[in-house]
Amino acid sequence: MRELIAIEYLQRRIYLIRHQKVMLDMDLPALYGVSIKRLNEQVKRNKKRFPADFMFQLNPREYRVLWSQIQAVSQFSSKKFVYERSFEIINASYTKENLLMPYITGERKQTLLLPSSIEDYIVSDDPVRAYDAFVDQLSFDQLGIQLDSNQVGHPEFDPCAMLKLLVYGYSYGIRSSRKLERATHHNLSFIWLTAGLKPDHKTIARFRRNNREALKNILKQCAQVCIKLGLTEGNTLFVDGTKIRANASMKHTWTKERCEKSLQEIDQRIESILNECDKTDEKEQDQASLVKMKRELKNQTHLKTEIQTILNDLKKNEKTAINTTDPESGRFRQGSQIDAGYNYQTVVDDKHGLIVHTDVSNENNDARQFSQQVSGAQETMNKTCQTACADAGYASPENLKKTLDQGVDVIVPMVRHSDFRDHFTYDKDKDSYRCSEGYDLKNVGFNKINKSWMYQISHPAICHGCPQFGRCTRAKIGRRIERPLTEEIREQLEQRYQQVDAQIIFRRRKMRVEHPFGHIKHNLGMRAFLLRGLSGVRAEAALAATAFNLTRIMTLIGTKTFLKSLKPIPT
């Protein structure tokens, strides 16, 4: 009888523990107040029963709570036999492993209440507060986003909250509109940032698509914040680019050769279908096979029209290829693979490696990008830089001359496609070249195609009798040299690059300008754009650069200092 009473008492006590009716931190009178009579009422009301082996189904927390409660209540009760037997049952099943609690376990049924205010979800120095304060101090008029408090119709989501969602999501590699929607439901930092707003993925995608031009300007205001904090100087700028895939497949890329081949195949197929239709027209009038052939003929004719339109666009725009999914994308080789993509350009300040300008082009090399990117960075910084540096991919003297004319010191290694400069010396007064054997090559005319002056030996017999013939040239007319119009600029840049201080700056280039690409492509996972068209990818490029800058700022000066430096929210 005592055994049954003790077991029933433990069953009811465990029931209360699991349903949070009795807590460990209750004082002893309160524990005693939960009498056996009250236990009976609770169990009868809920009609809860436990299996016979209930003691072996308890977790370590329930063991400890049960032990402390029975020990406390037994001090005030006269029914000692119930508690003595209860202790015996507990001791029999209370193993050493239960007592030591080697693992920290969770309890999903534990009653917890989140803070009553969303503001209390996030601590005061959490990085999400810096992203929130940064977007709050942006000028939406300069971005190009109109805030109209008098608009009619159904209200839309606050553009400020939507922009915060995009900036914070890109900073942690969450770019997909569906993943951003999921984060607003499950991630406390996103819930706090949007103040509990939960836009769906279509709303997020529409906001990003409709405000592409405005999103391109966000980096400019971020760079101005860096200037105010003294984190950028604008004295030395580094330029570099990387290739990022477009949101398009290469199977939708059409070249002139592919168009002509496809048109030829379609013409053959149309002719074949017409012949088959003539043969079956009399025999199978209104039959299924004839209807099917006519439908295929219509499809082939429509496909021929589309391919002909693509071919006309290639000829009109003088392009080598066009992608029908993203017509503004280019073709880039990455290793042994050719992908549709874009050329992502960044300009980085030397002081702390912060990005001051970004741009995206569809050109598959960097030869014509240097002056344009440096000018964009100088416009953002509102000053002319002292030094601009880039790798050999930007070695276009014609393009570099535009930056040199602004008084900027340009450090770019020149690419030599020929070694004639090592064996021939130019005489500016005579406008001629002299070879290593002492013979002169005189100016014989101008090459309009290559935009260069031509120099040639006076008589072919001189080269034929020269000991260097065969290594210097094998031409019957003798050696000929072409001097580009930009040769003086090339020589000037080569001499500057060989100087000691220029070598120090150039070695520092890869530590500054490669860092953002590593963070954006590896840490943020941005190896392909989501939006299509130059305006869309430029918006994504600006968001990614802004995300890198904000992360870098908080690393340099700390979240609290960054928060204090930002303009307070106007009331």
Summary of the structure (lengths in Angstrom):
residues: 571
radius of gyration: 38.3
end to end distance: 72.6
largest distance: 130.3
contacts: 1637
relative contact order: 0.10
helix: 53%
strand: 13%
